[in-house]
Amino acid sequence: MSFLAHLEALRWHLVRSTAAIFICGIVLFVFKTTVYNEFLLAHLNSEFATYQWFCDVFKVFGIESNFCGVQFPQKLQSLSLTNQLMNAIWSSLILGLIISFPYVLWELWKFISPGLHKNERKKSKGFLFITSLLFFVGVLFSFYVIVPMSVYFFYHFEITDTIQNNFTLSSYISMVTNTILGVSIVFELPVLIYFLTKLGLITPSFLKTYRKHALVVVLLLAAIITPPDVASQVIVSIPIMILYEVSIYVSKFVVKKQEKSL
């Protein structure tokens, strides 16, 4: 195929991917009330599963916790005429991207696969499954761990009693969607390391050498996105460090495969 033919093929893959995102977004917009109540605003419910779980865990260890009977009395505010409509549209599109991620990934694979050898195409099918799995594990982890912790912290943080928290709908939904999308991408770390190792930009020894530095970075990120207590930071840090360790083994696997092929 010529260069222009490749561009034409890529254009249609992008068109189909965009169409899938818009179709999912339109469906979500139609059911926007359910999506907001059961997903985007679910963390404002005092009976949300994470708050109940933390409450039960702290009770087992005999520790008093504010997660028991947590309340969110402040209502979100819409400060412009079109705010609710535009918020519903953008959040529907972002969630549409999240839901259609496997299909978008598959379209990307269809564009790349003709340039692969037959055995490489067979192996790449596993890549689609693993990448999608890691992405949705990140979605679940952010939805049930990071977002509720963040919501709880920001709703109850105050500098002084004279300042009242009045959060806007846009800031709240932006925090939820950005966190879910961002954490899901972070969970693709093993896949990223796989390709960086294949390109020779990363080695297992490099990852081992900077393991302590990575731990510091992870703890700093956990301190930013979670309430200021050690338990919350550890809960967030553990899965990310596990992914880092998995990435080291992935890098080792790639290097061994490359050495055998020489």
C-alpha positions in Angstrom: 0.0 0.0 0.0 1.1 3.5 -0.7 1.4 6.2 2.0 -1.9 7.8 1.0 -3.6 4.4 1.0 -2.3 3.9 4.6 -3.7 7.3 5.6 -7.1 6.4 4.0 -7.2 3.1 5.9 -6.3 4.9 9.2 -9.0 7.5 8.5 -11.7 4.8 8.4 -10.4 3.1 11.5 -10.6 6.5 13.3 -14.1 7.2 11.9 -15.4 3.8 13.2 -13.7 4.3 16.6 -15.2 7.8 16.9 -18.6 6.5 15.8 -18.4 3.8 18.5 -17.6 6.5 21.2 -20.5 8.7 20.0 -23.0 5.8 19.9 -22.1 4.7 23.5 -22.2 8.4 24.5 -25.7 8.9 23.0 -27.0 5.8 24.8 -25.6 7.1 28.0 -27.0 10.5 27.4 -30.5 9.0 26.9 -30.2 7.3 30.3 -28.3 10.2 31.9 -30.5 10.3 35.1 -29.6 6.7 35.8 -26.0 7.2 34.9 -25.6 10.2 37.2 -27.5 8.6 40.1 -26.0 5.2 40.0 -22.5 6.0 38.8 -21.2 9.6 38.7 -23.0 10.7 41.9 -23.0 7.4 43.6 -20.2 8.4 45.9 -22.4 11.1 47.5 -24.6 8.3 48.9 -23.7 7.5 52.6 -24.5 3.8 51.9 -22.0 3.5 49.1 -20.3 0.1 49.3 -16.8 1.5 49.9 -17.8 3.6 53.0 -19.6 0.6 54.4 -16.6 -1.6 53.8 -14.2 0.8 55.5 -16.5 1.2 58.4 -16.7 -2.5 58.9 -12.9 -3.0 58.6 -12.1 -0.2 61.1 -14.7 -1.7 63.5 -12.9 -5.1 63.4 -9.7 -3.4 64.5 -11.5 -1.4 67.1 -10.8 1.9 65.5 -13.3 4.8 65.3 -13.9 5.9 61.7 -15.8 8.8 60.1 -16.7 6.5 57.3 -19.5 5.1 59.5 -22.6 7.2 58.9 -20.7 9.6 56.6 -22.9 12.5 55.3 -22.7 14.8 52.3 -25.2 17.6 53.1 -24.0 20.1 50.5 -25.7 19.9 47.2 -23.8 20.5 43.9 -24.5 23.8 42.2 -25.1 24.6 38.5 -24.0 28.2 38.0 -24.8 28.7 34.3 -27.8 28.2 32.1 -26.3 25.5 29.9 -24.1 23.9 32.6 -26.2 20.8 33.2 -26.7 20.1 29.5 -23.1 20.5 28.6 -22.0 18.5 31.6 -24.3 15.7 30.6 -22.9 15.7 27.0 -19.3 15.8 28.0 -19.6 13.2 30.7 -21.5 10.9 28.3 -18.7 11.2 25.8 -16.0 10.4 28.3 -17.9 7.4 29.7 -18.6 6.4 26.0 -14.8 6.4 25.5 -14.3 4.2 28.5 -17.0 1.7 27.5 -15.9 1.5 23.9 -12.1 1.2 24.8 -11.8 -2.4 23.7 -13.4 -1.7 20.3 -11.1 1.4 19.8 -8.2 -0.8 20.7 -9.4 -3.5 18.3 -9.6 -0.9 15.5 -6.0 0.2 16.2 -5.0 -3.5 16.1 -6.7 -4.0 12.7 -4.7 -1.1 11.3 -1.4 -2.4 12.6 -1.9 -6.2 12.1 -1.4 -6.3 8.3 2.2 -5.2 9.0 2.8 -8.1 11.4 4.0 -11.6 10.8 1.5 -14.4 11.2 2.8 -15.6 14.6 2.9 -11.9 15.8 -0.7 -11.5 14.8 -1.7 -14.6 16.9 0.2 -13.3 19.9 -1.2 -9.8 19.6 -4.8 -11.1 20.2 -3.7 -11.8 23.8 -2.5 -8.2 24.0 -6.0 -6.9 23.2 -7.5 -9.0 26.1 -4.8 -8.0 28.6 -4.9 -4.3 27.8 -8.6 -4.2 28.1 -8.6 -6.2 31.3 -6.0 -3.9 32.9 -8.0 -0.8 31.8 -11.3 -2.0 33.4 -9.5 -3.1 36.5 -8.3 0.4 36.7 -11.8 1.7 36.2 -13.1 -0.5 39.1 -10.2 0.4 41.4 -10.7 4.1 40.8 -14.5 3.9 41.2 -14.5 1.9 44.4 -11.3 3.1 46.1 -9.8 6.4 44.8 -12.9 8.4 43.9 -14.8 7.7 47.2 -11.7 8.6 49.2 -11.2 11.8 47.2 -14.9 12.8 47.5 -14.9 12.1 51.3 -11.7 14.1 51.8 -12.7 17.2 49.8 -16.2 17.3 51.2 -14.9 17.3 54.8 -11.7 19.3 54.4 -12.0 22.9 55.7 -9.4 25.5 56.7 -11.8 27.3 59.0 -15.5 27.3 60.0 -16.0 30.7 58.4 -15.5 29.1 54.9 -18.4 27.1 53.5 -17.9 24.5 50.8 -20.3 25.0 47.8 -19.0 22.7 45.0 -20.1 23.1 41.4 -21.4 20.3 39.3 -18.6 20.8 36.7 -15.8 20.5 39.3 -17.2 17.4 40.9 -18.0 15.5 37.6 -14.6 16.6 36.2 -12.8 15.2 39.2 -14.7 11.9 39.0 -14.3 11.3 35.2 -10.6 12.5 35.1 -9.7 10.3 38.0 -11.4 7.2 36.5 -9.8 7.8 33.1 -6.4 8.7 34.5 -6.1 5.7 36.9 -7.3 3.4 34.1 -4.4 4.6 31.9 -2.0 4.2 34.8 -3.0 0.5 35.0 -1.6 0.1 31.5 1.9 0.4 32.9 2.9 -3.3 32.2 1.8 -2.9 28.6 3.8 0.3 28.2 6.9 -1.3 29.7 6.4 -4.2 27.3 6.7 -2.0 24.3 9.4 0.2 25.7 11.5 -2.9 26.4 10.8 -4.2 22.9 12.2 -0.9 21.6 15.3 -1.1 23.9 14.4 2.0 25.8 13.8 0.2 29.1 15.6 -2.8 30.8 14.8 -4.9 33.8 18.0 -3.7 35.6 16.8 -0.1 35.0 13.5 -0.8 36.6 15.1 -2.5 39.5 17.6 0.3 40.1 14.9 2.9 40.2 12.4 0.8 42.2 12.9 3.0 45.3 12.4 6.2 43.3 9.2 4.8 41.8 8.0 4.0 45.3 8.5 7.6 46.4 6.7 8.9 43.3 3.8 6.5 44.0 3.5 7.6 47.6 3.5 11.3 46.6 0.7 10.6 44.1 -1.2 8.7 46.7 -0.8 11.5 49.2 -2.3 14.0 46.6 -5.3 11.9 45.5 -6.3 10.4 48.9 -7.2 11.7 52.4 -4.2 12.6 54.5 -3.9 9.4 56.5 -1.4 6.5 56.1 -4.0 3.8 55.6 -5.6 5.5 52.6 -2.2 6.1 51.0 -1.1 2.5 51.5 -4.4 1.2 50.0 -3.8 3.3 46.8 -0.1 2.6 46.6 -0.1 -1.2 46.9 -1.8 -1.9 43.5 0.4 0.5 41.7 3.6 -1.0 43.2 2.3 -4.5 42.3 1.9 -3.2 38.7 5.4 -1.9 38.8 6.8 -5.3 40.0 4.7 -7.0 37.3 6.3 -4.7 34.8 9.8 -5.8 35.8 8.8 -9.4 35.1 7.3 -8.4 31.8 10.5 -6.6 30.9 12.5 -9.7 31.8 10.3 -11.9 29.7 10.8 -9.6 26.6 14.6 -9.5 27.1 14.8 -13.3 27.4 12.6 -13.7 24.2 14.9 -11.3 22.3 18.0 -13.2 23.5 16.7 -16.5 22.4 15.8 -15.1 18.9 19.4 -14.0 18.4 
